[in-house]
Amino acid sequence: MSSSFSFNENALRQMVDEGMVKLAADQTHDIDQLRQHYAGHPVDEIKPALQRLFHGYGGSITEPELSDWAQLIADNTRIEMKPEPVDWSK
């Protein structure tokens, strides 16, 4: 018995790229919600909420980025996540 498997590599790449765009949009939305809630609050109050957000996406944020981002949120500065293109050559 023989079997074969094939897939459309271009369709896979497009699906991954679209997923990355959606993830960046979702993260931007969530950071916007943090900003709307925490603008004007102390950085030390924002940092735990920001860490929880990153943890919820399966990631992490470390110093000094955590403090920098918390300061931007405190200052009511919008942070927009942008997807990086996937390097398919690896």
C-alpha positions, 0 to 999 in steps of 0.5 A: 500500500502506498500513500502520498502527501502534498500541500500547497506551500504558497497557501500555507505561507499566505495562511501564516502571514495572515495569522501574523497580521491578525495576531498583531492586530489583536495585540494592538487592540489589547494594548489599546485597552490597557492604555485606555484604562491605565493612561495617567496611572503610575508605571509601577501599577501598569507593569504587572498588567502589561506582564499579564498581557504578554504572558497571556499571549505565551510571551514575556517582556523584560526590563527595560522594555517593560518600564519603557512600554509602561511609561508609554501607556502612562503617557497615553501613547499608542503602541502598535504591533506590526508583524515581522515577515516570516523568513521561509529560507530557514 
